Amino acid sequence: MKPQHSPSLVKLVGLIVAAGLLCCAGVARAADYVSVGESSAILYDAPSLKAKKLFVVNRYMPFEQVVVLDNWVKVRDRSGGLYWIEKNALSVKRYVFALTPVLDVRAEPELGASRLFQVRQQVALEYLESTGAGWIKVRHQDTDIGYVSSADVWGD
C-alpha cells in the first residue's frame, strides 16, 4: 500500500523546494564585478606576494569577482582566465570596457535613441546603474553620461 501524505505537508515541501530553487537561481545569475583602482595592479597565480606574477593590468580593468580570501580576491577576466589580485588594488567604483570596435553611447536606453558620443574598444566607462532591460547607464571620464547595451561591454 502507498503511504498517504497530507495535502498541507505536500504544499509545504513544494514551497520549500521552490524557495530553494529561486534562491539558487539568483545566486547563479548574479555576478559581482570589481575594477582596478590603482594606476596598475599585478595578477598572481595564488593569493600571496610570493606567488608567480602573471600580468600587470591597467587602472579601471573590470573583473568578475569569484572568491574573497582575507586581503586577496580571485577574479575572472573576460576570456575566462582566473587570477589573484590584492584586495587593496580594487576600487569601489565599477567600470565596464567596450567590447565592440566602436561603441555608441546613447541619450536613452534604446537603440533608436540619439548617439551622444562613441568610444573605441577597451575604453573604460564608469558603471552607474543597470536599467534592468539590457542597458547600462555609464559615465565617460567624469563628464558625459549616457547608455550602452550591456551586450556590448564587459564588466556588467
N, CA, C and O atoms as a GROMACS GRO file, in nm:
protein
  624
    1MET      N    1   0.083  -0.117   0.000
    1MET     CA    2   0.000   0.000   0.000
    1MET      C    3   0.089   0.125   0.000
    1MET      O    4   0.190   0.130   0.070
    2LYS      N    5   0.051   0.225  -0.076
    2LYS     CA    6   0.126   0.350  -0.091
    2LYS      C    7   0.098   0.442   0.028
    2LYS      O    8  -0.018   0.461   0.064
    3PRO      N    9   0.206   0.503   0.091
    3PRO     CA   10   0.181   0.592   0.204
    3PRO      C   11   0.110   0.719   0.159
    3PRO      O   12   0.137   0.771   0.050
    4GLN      N   13   0.021   0.769   0.242
    4GLN     CA   14  -0.055   0.890   0.213
    4GLN      C   15   0.004   1.007   0.290
    4GLN      O   16   0.036   0.995   0.408
    5HIS      N   17   0.020   1.122   0.223
    5HIS     CA   18   0.071   1.243   0.288
    5HIS      C   19  -0.040   1.348   0.286
    5HIS      O   20  -0.117   1.358   0.190
    6SER      N   21  -0.045   1.424   0.392
    6SER     CA   22  -0.149   1.527   0.399
    6SER      C   23  -0.122   1.634   0.292
    6SER      O   24  -0.006   1.663   0.262
    7PRO      N   25  -0.228   1.692   0.235
    7PRO     CA   26  -0.210   1.797   0.133
    7PRO      C   27  -0.128   1.915   0.184
    7PRO      O   28  -0.053   1.974   0.106
    8SER      N   29  -0.142   1.951   0.312
    8SER     CA   30  -0.066   2.065   0.365
    8SER      C   31   0.083   2.034   0.371
    8SER      O   32   0.165   2.122   0.348
    9LEU      N   33   0.120   1.909   0.402
    9LEU     CA   34   0.260   1.869   0.404
    9LEU      C   35   0.319   1.874   0.264
    9LEU      O   36   0.432   1.920   0.245
   10VAL      N   37   0.244   1.826   0.167
   10VAL     CA   38   0.291   1.828   0.028
   10VAL      C   39   0.311   1.972  -0.020
   10VAL      O   40   0.410   2.002  -0.087
   11LYS      N   41   0.217   2.061   0.016
   11LYS     CA   42   0.230   2.203  -0.022
   11LYS      C   43   0.352   2.266   0.044
   11LYS      O   44   0.425   2.342  -0.020
   12LEU      N   45   0.374   2.234   0.172
   12LEU     CA   46   0.487   2.289   0.245
   12LEU      C   47   0.619   2.246   0.182
   12LEU      O   48   0.708   2.328   0.161
   13VAL      N   49   0.632   2.119   0.152
   13VAL     CA   50   0.753   2.068   0.088
   13VAL      C   51   0.771   2.134  -0.049
   13VAL      O   52   0.883   2.171  -0.086
   14GLY      N   53   0.664   2.150  -0.123
   14GLY     CA   54   0.671   2.215  -0.254
   14GLY      C   55   0.718   2.359  -0.243
   14GLY      O   56   0.800   2.404  -0.323
   15LEU      N   57   0.667   2.433  -0.143
   15LEU     CA   58   0.709   2.571  -0.122
   15LEU      C   59   0.856   2.580  -0.083
   15LEU      O   60   0.927   2.669  -0.131
   16ILE      N   61   0.903   2.489   0.001
   16ILE     CA   62   1.044   2.488   0.041
   16ILE      C   63   1.133   2.462  -0.079
   16ILE      O   64   1.234   2.529  -0.098
   17VAL      N   65   1.097   2.364  -0.161
   17VAL     CA   66   1.175   2.333  -0.281
   17VAL      C   67   1.176   2.452  -0.377
   17VAL      O   68   1.280   2.486  -0.432
   18ALA      N   69   1.061   2.514  -0.398
   18ALA     CA   70   1.052   2.630  -0.488
   18ALA      C   71   1.137   2.746  -0.437
   18ALA      O   72   1.206   2.811  -0.515
   19ALA      N   73   1.131   2.772  -0.308
   19ALA     CA   74   1.211   2.881  -0.250
   19ALA      C   75   1.360   2.852  -0.266
   19ALA      O   76   1.437   2.942  -0.298
   20GLY      N   77   1.398   2.728  -0.244
   20GLY     CA   78   1.539   2.691  -0.262
   20GLY      C   79   1.586   2.710  -0.406
   20GLY      O   80   1.696   2.759  -0.430
   21LEU      N   81   1.502   2.672  -0.500
   21LEU     CA   82   1.537   2.689  -0.641
   21LEU      C   83   1.549   2.836  -0.679
   21LEU      O   84   1.639   2.874  -0.753
   22LEU      N   85   1.459   2.920  -0.628
   22LEU     CA   86   1.465   3.064  -0.656
   22LEU      C   87   1.592   3.125  -0.598
   22LEU      O   88   1.656   3.207  -0.664
   23CYS      N   89   1.628   3.086  -0.479
   23CYS     CA   90   1.750   3.139  -0.416
   23CYS      C   91   1.872   3.098  -0.497
   23CYS      O   92   1.959   3.181  -0.524
   24CYS      N   93   1.879   2.973  -0.535
   24CYS     CA   94   1.994   2.925  -0.612
   24CYS      C   95   2.000   2.991  -0.748
   24CYS      O   96   2.109   3.023  -0.796
   25ALA      N   97   1.886   3.012  -0.811
   25ALA     CA   98   1.884   3.077  -0.943
   25ALA      C   99   1.937   3.218  -0.932
   25ALA      O  100   2.011   3.262  -1.020
   26GLY      N  101   1.901   3.290  -0.826
   26GLY     CA  102   1.950   3.427  -0.807
   26GLY      C  103   2.100   3.429  -0.786
   26GLY      O  104   2.167   3.518  -0.838
   27VAL      N  105   2.153   3.334  -0.711
   27VAL     CA  106   2.296   3.328  -0.686
   27VAL      C  107   2.369   3.293  -0.815
   27VAL      O  108   2.475   3.350  -0.843
   28ALA      N  109   2.316   3.203  -0.893
   28ALA     CA  110   2.382   3.162  -1.015
   28ALA      C  111   2.388   3.275  -1.117
   28ALA      O  112   2.485   3.284  -1.193
   29ARG      N  113   2.288   3.360  -1.122
   29ARG     CA  114   2.283   3.468  -1.219
   29ARG      C  115   2.364   3.589  -1.178
   29ARG      O  116   2.424   3.656  -1.262
   30ALA      N  117   2.366   3.616  -1.050
   30ALA     CA  118   2.429   3.739  -1.002
   30ALA      C  119   2.580   3.726  -1.004
   30ALA      O  120   2.637   3.641  -0.936
   31ALA      N  121   2.644   3.809  -1.083
   31ALA     CA  122   2.788   3.814  -1.086
   31ALA      C  123   2.831   3.945  -1.020
   31ALA      O  124   2.769   4.049  -1.040
   32ASP      N  125   2.936   3.937  -0.942
   32ASP     CA  126   2.986   4.054  -0.873
   32ASP      C  127   3.111   4.101  -0.946
   32ASP      O  128   3.208   4.026  -0.957
   33TYR      N  129   3.110   4.222  -0.997
   33TYR     CA  130   3.224   4.274  -1.072
   33TYR      C  131   3.300   4.377  -0.990
   33TYR      O  132   3.242   4.450  -0.910
   34VAL      N  133   3.430   4.380  -1.012
   34VAL     CA  134   3.520   4.474  -0.947
   34VAL      C  135   3.609   4.535  -1.055
   34VAL      O  136   3.619   4.482  -1.166
   35SER      N  137   3.674   4.647  -1.022
   35SER     CA  138   3.763   4.712  -1.116
   35SER      C  139   3.892   4.753  -1.046
   35SER      O  140   3.892   4.780  -0.925
   36VAL      N  141   4.001   4.758  -1.121
   36VAL     CA  142   4.129   4.800  -1.067
   36VAL      C  143   4.122   4.949  -1.038
   36VAL      O  144   4.082   5.027  -1.124
   37GLY      N  145   4.160   4.989  -0.918
   37GLY     CA  146   4.150   5.128  -0.877
   37GLY      C  147   4.281   5.204  -0.882
   37GLY      O  148   4.282   5.326  -0.894
   38GLU      N  149   4.392   5.133  -0.875
   38GLU     CA  150   4.522   5.197  -0.878
   38GLU      C  151   4.565   5.217  -1.023
   38GLU      O  152   4.496   5.174  -1.115
   39SER      N  153   4.679   5.284  -1.042
   39SER     CA  154   4.725   5.307  -1.179
   39SER      C  155   4.755   5.177  -1.251
   39SER      O  156   4.743   5.169  -1.373
   40SER      N  157   4.793   5.074  -1.176
   40SER     CA  158   4.811   4.940  -1.231
   40SER      C  159   4.808   4.841  -1.115
   40SER      O  160   4.820   4.879  -0.999
   41ALA      N  161   4.793   4.714  -1.148
   41ALA     CA  162   4.791   4.610  -1.046
   41ALA      C  163   4.852   4.483  -1.105
   41ALA      O  164   4.853   4.462  -1.226
   42ILE      N  165   4.901   4.399  -1.016
   42ILE     CA  166   4.963   4.273  -1.058
   42ILE      C  167   4.865   4.159  -1.034
   42ILE      O  168   4.800   4.152  -0.930
   43LEU      N  169   4.854   4.072  -1.132
   43LEU     CA  170   4.774   3.950  -1.119
   43LEU      C  171   4.869   3.834  -1.087
   43LEU      O  172   4.973   3.818  -1.150
   44TYR      N  173   4.831   3.755  -0.987
   44TYR     CA  174   4.914   3.644  -0.939
   44TYR      C  175   4.843   3.511  -0.964
   44TYR      O  176   4.723   3.506  -0.991
   45ASP      N  177   4.922   3.401  -0.955
   45ASP     CA  178   4.862   3.269  -0.972
   45ASP      C  179   4.815   3.208  -0.839
   45ASP      O  180   4.755   3.100  -0.838
   46ALA      N  181   4.842   3.277  -0.728
   46ALA     CA  182   4.797   3.231  -0.596
   46ALA      C  183   4.785   3.353  -0.505
   46ALA      O  184   4.840   3.459  -0.537
   47PRO      N  185   4.714   3.342  -0.393
   47PRO     CA  186   4.693   3.458  -0.305
   47PRO      C  187   4.812   3.485  -0.212
   47PRO      O  188   4.802   3.469  -0.090
   48SER      N  189   4.924   3.526  -0.272
   48SER     CA  190   5.044   3.554  -0.194
   48SER      C  191   5.137   3.643  -0.276
   48SER      O  192   5.146   3.628  -0.398
   49LEU      N  193   5.206   3.734  -0.209
   49LEU     CA  194   5.306   3.818  -0.278
   49LEU      C  195   5.424   3.734  -0.327
   49LEU      O  196   5.499   3.778  -0.414
   50LYS      N  197   5.440   3.616  -0.272
   50LYS     CA  198   5.548   3.525  -0.314
   50LYS      C  199   5.507   3.438  -0.433
   50LYS      O  200   5.589   3.367  -0.490
   51ALA      N  201   5.381   3.443  -0.468
   51ALA     CA  202   5.330   3.364  -0.582
   51ALA      C  203   5.386   3.419  -0.713
   51ALA      O  204   5.444   3.527  -0.717
   52LYS      N  205   5.366   3.343  -0.819
   52LYS     CA  206   5.414   3.384  -0.951
   52LYS      C  207   5.333   3.503  -1.002
   52LYS      O  208   5.210   3.500  -1.001
   53LYS      N  209   5.404   3.608  -1.046
   53LYS     CA  210   5.338   3.724  -1.104
   53LYS      C  211   5.309   3.691  -1.250
   53LYS      O  212   5.398   3.653  -1.326
   54LEU      N  213   5.181   3.706  -1.288
   54LEU     CA  214   5.139   3.667  -1.423
   54LEU      C  215   5.127   3.786  -1.518
   54LEU      O  216   5.180   3.781  -1.629
   55PHE      N  217   5.057   3.892  -1.476
   55PHE     CA  218   5.031   4.007  -1.563
   55PHE      C  219   5.026   4.134  -1.480
   55PHE      O  220   5.003   4.132  -1.359
   56VAL      N  221   5.049   4.245  -1.548
   56VAL     CA  222   5.022   4.376  -1.492
   56VAL      C  223   4.904   4.432  -1.570
   56VAL      O  224   4.905   4.431  -1.694
   57VAL      N  225   4.802   4.478  -1.500
   57VAL     CA  226   4.683   4.532  -1.566
   57VAL      C  227   4.666   4.679  -1.531
   57VAL      O  228   4.710   4.725  -1.426
   58ASN      N  229   4.603   4.752  -1.620
   58ASN     CA  230   4.585   4.896  -1.605
   58ASN      C  231   4.466   4.930  -1.516
   58ASN      O  232   4.379   4.848  -1.489
   59ARG      N  233   4.466   5.054  -1.474
   59ARG     CA  234   4.356   5.110  -1.395
   59ARG      C  235   4.224   5.094  -1.471
   59ARG      O  236   4.221   5.101  -1.594
   60TYR      N  237   4.117   5.072  -1.399
   60TYR     CA  238   3.980   5.056  -1.447
   60TYR      C  239   3.949   4.918  -1.505
   60TYR      O  240   3.834   4.890  -1.537
   61MET      N  241   4.048   4.830  -1.519
   61MET     CA  242   4.024   4.697  -1.576
   61MET      C  243   3.916   4.626  -1.494
   61MET      O  244   3.933   4.606  -1.373
   62PRO      N  245   3.806   4.586  -1.558
   62PRO     CA  246   3.700   4.514  -1.485
   62PRO      C  247   3.726   4.364  -1.480
   62PRO      O  248   3.780   4.304  -1.573
   63PHE      N  249   3.686   4.304  -1.369
   63PHE     CA  250   3.695   4.160  -1.348
   63PHE      C  251   3.569   4.112  -1.279
   63PHE      O  252   3.502   4.188  -1.209
   64GLU      N  253   3.538   3.985  -1.299
   64GLU     CA  254   3.432   3.922  -1.222
   64GLU      C  255   3.494   3.869  -1.094
   64GLU      O  256   3.593   3.795  -1.098
   65GLN      N  257   3.438   3.906  -0.981
   65GLN     CA  258   3.489   3.860  -0.852
   65GLN      C  259   3.439   3.718  -0.828
   65GLN      O  260   3.318   3.693  -0.836
   66VAL      N  261   3.532   3.626  -0.798
   66VAL     CA  262   3.495   3.487  -0.778
   66VAL      C  263   3.500   3.449  -0.631
   66VAL      O  264   3.406   3.388  -0.578
   67VAL      N  265   3.610   3.484  -0.563
   67VAL     CA  266   3.630   3.448  -0.423
   67VAL      C  267   3.705   3.561  -0.353
   67VAL      O  268   3.794   3.623  -0.412
   68VAL      N  269   3.668   3.588  -0.229
   68VAL     CA  270   3.743   3.684  -0.146
   68VAL      C  271   3.805   3.604  -0.031
   68VAL      O  272   3.737   3.531   0.040
   69LEU      N  273   3.936   3.621  -0.016
   69LEU     CA  274   4.009   3.547   0.087
   69LEU      C  275   4.103   3.645   0.157
   69LEU      O  276   4.209   3.678   0.104
   70ASP      N  277   4.065   3.690   0.275
   70ASP     CA  278   4.143   3.788   0.352
   70ASP      C  279   4.172   3.912   0.267
   70ASP      O  280   4.080   3.986   0.232
   71ASN      N  281   4.297   3.934   0.233
   71ASN     CA  282   4.338   4.053   0.157
   71ASN      C  283   4.351   4.026   0.008
   71ASN      O  284   4.412   4.105  -0.065
   72TRP      N  285   4.296   3.916  -0.038
   72TRP     CA  286   4.308   3.876  -0.178
   72TRP      C  287   4.170   3.850  -0.239
   72TRP      O  288   4.076   3.811  -0.170
   73VAL      N  289   4.162   3.873  -0.370
   73VAL     CA  290   4.038   3.845  -0.443
   73VAL      C  291   4.074   3.762  -0.566
   73VAL      O  292   4.162   3.798  -0.644
   74LYS      N  293   4.005   3.651  -0.582
   74LYS     CA  294   4.021   3.570  -0.703
   74LYS      C  295   3.926   3.627  -0.806
   74LYS      O  296   3.806   3.642  -0.780
   75VAL      N  297   3.979   3.660  -0.925
   75VAL     CA  298   3.899   3.725  -1.028
   75VAL      C  299   3.905   3.647  -1.159
   75VAL      O  300   3.997   3.569  -1.183
   76ARG      N  301   3.803   3.670  -1.241
   76ARG     CA  302   3.796   3.610  -1.375
   76ARG      C  303   3.793   3.723  -1.476
   76ARG      O  304   3.718   3.820  -1.461
   77ASP      N  305   3.876   3.711  -1.580
   77ASP     CA  306   3.874   3.813  -1.685
   77ASP      C  307   3.775   3.774  -1.793
   77ASP      O  308   3.710   3.670  -1.786
   78ARG      N  309   3.765   3.858  -1.891
   78ARG     CA  310   3.667   3.840  -1.998
   78ARG      C  311   3.686   3.709  -2.074
   78ARG      O  312   3.588   3.651  -2.124
   79SER      N  313   3.811   3.661  -2.084
   79SER     CA  314   3.837   3.537  -2.157
   79SER      C  315   3.818   3.412  -2.071
   79SER      O  316   3.829   3.300  -2.121
   80GLY      N  317   3.789   3.431  -1.941
   80GLY     CA  318   3.766   3.318  -1.852
   80GLY      C  319   3.886   3.284  -1.765
   80GLY      O  320   3.877   3.196  -1.679
   81GLY      N  321   3.998   3.352  -1.784
   81GLY     CA  322   4.118   3.327  -1.704
   81GLY      C  323   4.096   3.366  -1.558
   81GLY      O  324   4.030   3.466  -1.529
   82LEU      N  325   4.152   3.286  -1.468
   82LEU     CA  326   4.138   3.311  -1.324
   82LEU      C  327   4.271   3.357  -1.267
   82LEU      O  328   4.376   3.300  -1.298
   83TYR      N  329   4.267   3.460  -1.182
   83TYR     CA  330   4.388   3.519  -1.124
   83TYR      C  331   4.357   3.566  -0.982
   83TYR      O  332   4.241   3.574  -0.942
   84TRP      N  333   4.463   3.596  -0.909
   84TRP     CA  334   4.450   3.656  -0.776
   84TRP      C  335   4.504   3.798  -0.782
   84TRP      O  336   4.604   3.824  -0.848
   85ILE      N  337   4.437   3.889  -0.712
   85ILE     CA  338   4.476   4.029  -0.706
   85ILE      C  339   4.462   4.076  -0.562
   85ILE      O  340   4.372   4.032  -0.490
   86GLU      N  341   4.550   4.165  -0.520
   86GLU     CA  342   4.539   4.219  -0.385
   86GLU      C  343   4.410   4.300  -0.374
   86GLU      O  344   4.378   4.379  -0.462
   87LYS      N  345   4.338   4.281  -0.266
   87LYS     CA  346   4.210   4.348  -0.245
   87LYS      C  347   4.225   4.500  -0.248
   87LYS      O  348   4.137   4.569  -0.300
   88ASN      N  349   4.334   4.552  -0.193
   88ASN     CA  350   4.351   4.698  -0.187
   88ASN      C  351   4.381   4.761  -0.323
   88ASN      O  352   4.384   4.883  -0.334
   89ALA      N  353   4.403   4.680  -0.426
   89ALA     CA  354   4.424   4.733  -0.562
   89ALA      C  355   4.291   4.758  -0.634
   89ALA      O  356   4.288   4.813  -0.743
   90LEU      N  357   4.181   4.716  -0.571
   90LEU     CA  358   4.050   4.729  -0.633
   90LEU      C  359   3.979   4.855  -0.586
   90LEU      O  360   3.999   4.901  -0.473
   91SER      N  361   3.896   4.909  -0.673
   91SER     CA  362   3.825   5.034  -0.646
   91SER      C  363   3.681   5.008  -0.605
   91SER      O  364   3.624   4.905  -0.639
   92VAL      N  365   3.624   5.104  -0.532
   92VAL     CA  366   3.481   5.097  -0.504
   92VAL      C  367   3.401   5.138  -0.626
   92VAL      O  368   3.283   5.104  -0.639
   93LYS      N  369   3.465   5.214  -0.716
   93LYS     CA  370   3.398   5.250  -0.842
   93LYS      C  371   3.409   5.132  -0.937
   93LYS      O  372   3.511   5.063  -0.944
   94ARG      N  373   3.302   5.111  -1.010
   94ARG     CA  374   3.298   4.998  -1.104
   94ARG      C  375   3.303   5.051  -1.246
   94ARG      O  376   3.243   5.153  -1.278
   95TYR      N  377   3.376   4.980  -1.332
   95TYR     CA  378   3.392   5.020  -1.471
   95TYR      C  379   3.357   4.905  -1.564
   95TYR      O  380   3.365   4.788  -1.526
   96VAL      N  381   3.319   4.940  -1.685
   96VAL     CA  382   3.298   4.843  -1.792
   96VAL      C  383   3.388   4.882  -1.908
   96VAL      O  384   3.423   4.999  -1.923
   97PHE      N  385   3.424   4.785  -1.992
   97PHE     CA  386   3.506   4.810  -2.110
   97PHE      C  387   3.424   4.783  -2.234
   97PHE      O  388   3.347   4.687  -2.240
   98ALA      N  389   3.440   4.867  -2.334
   98ALA     CA  390   3.374   4.847  -2.462
   98ALA      C  391   3.431   4.723  -2.530
   98ALA      O  392   3.553   4.707  -2.537
   99LEU      N  393   3.344   4.636  -2.580
   99LEU     CA  394   3.387   4.514  -2.650
   99LEU      C  395   3.391   4.532  -2.801
   99LEU      O  396   3.471   4.467  -2.869
  100THR      N  397   3.307   4.616  -2.853
  100THR     CA  398   3.298   4.635  -2.997
  100THR      C  399   3.405   4.734  -3.043
  100THR      O  400   3.450   4.816  -2.964
  101PRO      N  401   3.446   4.729  -3.170
  101PRO     CA  402   3.548   4.823  -3.219
  101PRO      C  403   3.511   4.970  -3.194
  101PRO      O  404   3.596   5.051  -3.158
  102VAL      N  405   3.383   5.003  -3.214
  102VAL     CA  406   3.333   5.137  -3.184
  102VAL      C  407   3.198   5.120  -3.114
  102VAL      O  408   3.109   5.052  -3.166
  103LEU      N  409   3.184   5.180  -2.997
  103LEU     CA  410   3.063   5.166  -2.918
  103LEU      C  411   2.988   5.297  -2.913
  103LEU      O  412   3.044   5.401  -2.879
  104ASP      N  413   2.860   5.292  -2.949
  104ASP     CA  414   2.773   5.410  -2.941
  104ASP      C  415   2.720   5.425  -2.800
  104ASP      O  416   2.667   5.330  -2.742
  105VAL      N  417   2.734   5.544  -2.745
  105VAL     CA  418   2.674   5.578  -2.616
  105VAL      C  419   2.553   5.665  -2.647
  105VAL      O  420   2.566   5.770  -2.709
  106ARG      N  421   2.437   5.620  -2.603
  106ARG     CA  422   2.311   5.682  -2.644
  106ARG      C  423   2.250   5.769  -2.533
  106ARG      O  424   2.282   5.754  -2.415
  107ALA      N  425   2.161   5.859  -2.575
  107ALA     CA  426   2.095   5.952  -2.483
  107ALA      C  427   1.992   5.882  -2.396
  107ALA      O  428   1.968   5.924  -2.282
  108GLU      N  429   1.932   5.777  -2.447
  108GLU     CA  430   1.830   5.700  -2.375
  108GLU      C  431   1.862   5.552  -2.391
  108GLU      O  432   1.936   5.514  -2.482
  109PRO      N  433   1.809   5.466  -2.304
  109PRO     CA  434   1.837   5.323  -2.312
  109PRO      C  435   1.755   5.250  -2.418
  109PRO      O  436   1.672   5.164  -2.387
  110GLU      N  437   1.779   5.287  -2.545
  110GLU     CA  438   1.712   5.220  -2.657
  110GLU      C  439   1.793   5.242  -2.784
  110GLU      O  440   1.860   5.345  -2.799
  111LEU      N  441   1.787   5.145  -2.876
  111LEU     CA  442   1.866   5.151  -3.000
  111LEU      C  443   1.835   5.273  -3.085
  111LEU      O  444   1.925   5.325  -3.151
  112GLY      N  445   1.712   5.318  -3.087
  112GLY     CA  446   1.674   5.432  -3.169
  112GLY      C  447   1.709   5.568  -3.112
  112GLY      O  448   1.692   5.670  -3.178
  113ALA      N  449   1.760   5.570  -2.988
  113ALA     CA  450   1.792   5.698  -2.924
  113ALA      C  451   1.913   5.762  -2.991
  113ALA      O  452   1.996   5.694  -3.050
  114SER      N  453   1.921   5.893  -2.982
  114SER     CA  454   2.032   5.965  -3.044
  114SER      C  455   2.165   5.927  -2.980
  114SER      O  456   2.173   5.900  -2.860
  115ARG      N  457   2.269   5.926  -3.064
  115ARG     CA  458   2.404   5.893  -3.018
  115ARG      C  459   2.466   6.018  -2.958
  115ARG      O  460   2.473   6.122  -3.023
  116LEU      N  461   2.511   6.009  -2.834
  116LEU     CA  462   2.577   6.121  -2.768
  116LEU      C  463   2.724   6.129  -2.806
  116LEU      O  464   2.778   6.236  -2.835
  117PHE      N  465   2.790   6.012  -2.804
  117PHE     CA  466   2.931   6.003  -2.841
  117PHE      C  467   2.966   5.857  -2.864
  117PHE      O  468   2.884   5.768  -2.840
  118GLN      N  469   3.088   5.833  -2.910
  118GLN     CA  470   3.136   5.698  -2.934
  118GLN      C  471   3.268   5.678  -2.860
  118GLN      O  472   3.343   5.773  -2.837
  119VAL      N  473   3.295   5.552  -2.822
  119VAL     CA  474   3.424   5.516  -2.765
  119VAL      C  475   3.478   5.395  -2.839
  119VAL      O  476   3.403   5.316  -2.896
  120ARG      N  477   3.607   5.383  -2.838
  120ARG     CA  478   3.673   5.269  -2.904
  120ARG      C  479   3.680   5.149  -2.809
  120ARG      O  480   3.662   5.161  -2.688
  121GLN      N  481   3.708   5.034  -2.868
  121GLN     CA  482   3.720   4.909  -2.793
  121GLN      C  483   3.820   4.924  -2.679
  121GLN      O  484   3.924   4.988  -2.695
  122GLN      N  485   3.790   4.865  -2.565
  122GLN     CA  486   3.871   4.864  -2.444
  122GLN      C  487   3.876   4.998  -2.371
  122GLN      O  488   3.955   5.014  -2.278
  123VAL      N  489   3.794   5.095  -2.410
  123VAL     CA  490   3.786   5.220  -2.337
  123VAL      C  491   3.698   5.197  -2.214
  123VAL      O  492   3.592   5.134  -2.223
  124ALA      N  493   3.743   5.248  -2.100
  124ALA     CA  494   3.670   5.230  -1.975
  124ALA      C  495   3.560   5.333  -1.961
  124ALA      O  496   3.579   5.451  -1.989
  125LEU      N  497   3.444   5.286  -1.917
  125LEU     CA  498   3.331   5.373  -1.884
  125LEU      C  499   3.288   5.339  -1.742
  125LEU      O  500   3.278   5.222  -1.707
  126GLU      N  501   3.265   5.440  -1.661
  126GLU     CA  502   3.221   5.416  -1.525
  126GLU      C  503   3.077   5.364  -1.526
  126GLU      O  504   2.988   5.423  -1.587
  127TYR      N  505   3.056   5.253  -1.458
  127TYR     CA  506   2.925   5.191  -1.445
  127TYR      C  507   2.846   5.270  -1.340
  127TYR      O  508   2.890   5.281  -1.225
  128LEU      N  509   2.731   5.325  -1.379
  128LEU     CA  510   2.648   5.400  -1.285
  128LEU      C  511   2.531   5.317  -1.234
  128LEU      O  512   2.506   5.311  -1.114
  129GLU      N  513   2.458   5.253  -1.328
  129GLU     CA  514   2.345   5.168  -1.288
  129GLU      C  515   2.295   5.088  -1.408
  129GLU      O  516   2.318   5.124  -1.523
  130SER      N  517   2.225   4.980  -1.377
  130SER     CA  518   2.161   4.899  -1.480
  130SER      C  519   2.015   4.942  -1.490
  130SER      O  520   1.950   4.970  -1.390
  131THR      N  521   1.964   4.945  -1.612
  131THR     CA  522   1.822   4.977  -1.630
  131THR      C  523   1.736   4.853  -1.607
  131THR      O  524   1.614   4.864  -1.590
  132GLY      N  525   1.799   4.736  -1.606
  132GLY     CA  526   1.725   4.612  -1.589
  132GLY      C  527   1.664   4.562  -1.718
  132GLY      O  528   1.597   4.459  -1.720
  133ALA      N  529   1.688   4.633  -1.828
  133ALA     CA  530   1.631   4.595  -1.958
  133ALA      C  531   1.740   4.583  -2.064
  133ALA      O  532   1.716   4.609  -2.182
  134GLY      N  533   1.861   4.542  -2.021
  134GLY     CA  534   1.969   4.521  -2.117
  134GLY      C  535   2.052   4.645  -2.146
  134GLY      O  536   2.132   4.644  -2.240
  135TRP      N  537   2.034   4.751  -2.070
  135TRP     CA  538   2.109   4.874  -2.089
  135TRP      C  539   2.174   4.916  -1.958
  135TRP      O  540   2.126   4.885  -1.849
  136ILE      N  541   2.286   4.987  -1.970
  136ILE     CA  542   2.360   5.034  -1.854
  136ILE      C  543   2.383   5.184  -1.868
  136ILE      O  544   2.419   5.233  -1.975
  137LYS      N  545   2.362   5.256  -1.760
  137LYS     CA  546   2.393   5.398  -1.756
  137LYS      C  547   2.541   5.410  -1.720
  137LYS      O  548   2.586   5.354  -1.620
  138VAL      N  549   2.617   5.485  -1.802
  138VAL     CA  550   2.762   5.496  -1.785
  138VAL      C  551   2.806   5.642  -1.790
  138VAL      O  552   2.735   5.729  -1.839
  139ARG      N  553   2.928   5.664  -1.739
  139ARG     CA  554   2.989   5.797  -1.746
  139ARG      C  555   3.127   5.782  -1.810
  139ARG      O  556   3.202   5.690  -1.777
  140HIS      N  557   3.159   5.872  -1.900
  140HIS     CA  558   3.291   5.873  -1.964
  140HIS      C  559   3.376   5.982  -1.900
  140HIS      O  560   3.343   6.100  -1.908
  141GLN      N  561   3.486   5.942  -1.838
  141GLN     CA  562   3.583   6.034  -1.777
  141GLN      C  563   3.520   6.148  -1.697
  141GLN      O  564   3.553   6.265  -1.717
  142ASP      N  565   3.430   6.114  -1.609
  142ASP     CA  566   3.367   6.209  -1.516
  142ASP      C  567   3.289   6.322  -1.583
  142ASP      O  568   3.263   6.424  -1.519
  143THR      N  569   3.250   6.307  -1.710
  143THR     CA  570   3.173   6.414  -1.774
  143THR      C  571   3.048   6.361  -1.841
  143THR      O  572   2.939   6.368  -1.785
  144ASP      N  573   3.062   6.308  -1.961
  144ASP     CA  574   2.947   6.267  -2.041
  144ASP      C  575   2.880   6.142  -1.983
  144ASP      O  576   2.946   6.044  -1.950
  145ILE      N  577   2.746   6.148  -1.972
  145ILE     CA  578   2.667   6.035  -1.922
  145ILE      C  579   2.570   5.990  -2.030
  145ILE      O  580   2.507   6.073  -2.096
  146GLY      N  581   2.560   5.859  -2.048
  146GLY     CA  582   2.468   5.804  -2.147
  146GLY      C  583   2.442   5.657  -2.118
  146GLY      O  584   2.469   5.607  -2.009
  147TYR      N  585   2.389   5.588  -2.220
  147TYR     CA  586   2.351   5.448  -2.205
  147TYR      C  587   2.416   5.362  -2.312
  147TYR      O  588   2.430   5.402  -2.427
  148VAL      N  589   2.458   5.241  -2.270
  148VAL     CA  590   2.514   5.143  -2.363
  148VAL      C  591   2.442   5.011  -2.344
  148VAL      O  592   2.390   4.982  -2.236
  149SER      N  593   2.440   4.932  -2.449
  149SER     CA  594   2.382   4.799  -2.439
  149SER      C  595   2.475   4.711  -2.356
  149SER      O  596   2.596   4.711  -2.379
  150SER      N  597   2.420   4.638  -2.261
  150SER     CA  598   2.504   4.552  -2.176
  150SER      C  599   2.572   4.442  -2.256
  150SER      O  600   2.673   4.388  -2.210
  151ALA      N  601   2.521   4.408  -2.373
  151ALA     CA  602   2.583   4.306  -2.458
  151ALA      C  603   2.711   4.358  -2.522
  151ALA      O  604   2.792   4.277  -2.569
  152ASP      N  605   2.733   4.488  -2.524
  152ASP     CA  606   2.849   4.548  -2.590
  152ASP      C  607   2.961   4.586  -2.495
  152ASP      O  608   3.058   4.649  -2.537
  153VAL      N  609   2.949   4.548  -2.367
  153VAL     CA  610   3.053   4.582  -2.270
  153VAL      C  611   3.087   4.460  -2.184
  153VAL      O  612   3.007   4.368  -2.171
  154TRP      N  613   3.206   4.462  -2.125
  154TRP     CA  614   3.248   4.360  -2.027
  154TRP      C  615   3.256   4.429  -1.891
  154TRP      O  616   3.311   4.538  -1.878
  155GLY      N  617   3.202   4.362  -1.790
  155GLY     CA  618   3.209   4.413  -1.655
  155GLY      C  619   3.073   4.440  -1.595
  155GLY      O  620   3.063   4.497  -1.486
  156ASP      N  621   2.969   4.399  -1.664
  156ASP     CA  622   2.833   4.421  -1.614
  156ASP      C  623   2.783   4.296  -1.547
  156ASP      O  624   2.671   4.293  -1.498
   0.00000   0.00000   0.00000
